[in-house]
Amino acid sequence: MPSKQDKFERPEIIRPPSEWRSYYLPLTGGCSNNTCAFCSYYGSKLKVRKTDQVKQEIDALAIYMKHGVTLPSIPGIVYEIAQYWDQRRIFVQDGDALVYPYKGLVEILEYLNENFPTLERIGTYATPQDILRRSQDELNRLRELKLTIFYTGVESGDDEILRDIGKGVNYHQVTEAGRKVKEAGITFSVTVILGLGGVEKSEQHCLETARILTEIDPDYGGALTLTLVPGTPLYERWQKGEFHPISPFQSLEELKTIVEESHFTNCFFSSMHASNYFSIRGRLPQDKRGMLQELEDILVEGDPSRLRPEFLRGL
């Protein structure tokens, strides 16, 4: 029997916007890469859920979806999520569920497919390190089991900034991870963070970020804007005057540069996340001109009332 200290606690639901109709199935809690200086997972301890516990939840979910029967031993949150589930998508949690031991991960994915044959896809957050740990054959097998979309935080393409924030990987490792994902035929959705280099490194941040996005050439790209989280090293640096955040309109300048300097084959790119001061969306390269014009107009106008107010911004 595991001790109380070893008991797995269900993590808060943090998921990509596109997974809003998914069922959220925790495999891990926290994040294995807990050194990112900006992230709320900083310093978190990775917890791995036992495979049999995951399968018990899958059993309960299958019974509920087929017969409407709830089991008293199963947390109520399982049934709350299931009420809104479309039975097409599952998102496995938490911060990087791809770190789950490979044999157990395959067993769980096989079990999901057996119990829910109408599943269209399974998604997960995946750090570049997680991806690089997997062989190409392993990634191919995961795709066969319908783990067909990875959400990865690229953050920046600048090696100096990646070191500053404790990302744990460099430009070439990130692009190698992207190559492996695409070779496996897995949909790749990446995010970058506006303002991550502060005022002093703004230009190198957005130019190198555009360069890495071009090389990765993802299926989906998203821009977030840096939000300083109390308790993180970057927040402490800001409090000490060692980090100087960019202004809201400077974040739009960065966004404009990234859109302008990135070259994609066919990427849906957006800044719809709640952390951003202004939202754009479109398919690149097809909609590049219109997206750039939209940003140019708001930058020329310079009207703060058109920006999302601080109290509505969030992670």
Protein Blocks (a to p, Z undefined) as FASTA:
>chain_A
ZZfklpccdddddddfklmmpccddfbgcjfblmbfkbckgoiacddddfklmmmmmmmm
mmmmmnopacfkbcfklmmmmmmpghlaccddfflmmlpcfklmmmmmmmmmmmmmmbfb
dcddddfklmmmpcfklmmmmmmnopabccddekpacfklmmmnonopafklmmmmmmmm
mmnopacdddddehklommlmmmmmmmmmmmmmmnopabdcdddddddehiaklmmmmno
paccddfklmmmmmmmmmmmpccfbdcdddfbfkbmbdcddddfklmmmmmmmmmmmmmn
opaklpccfklgcZZ
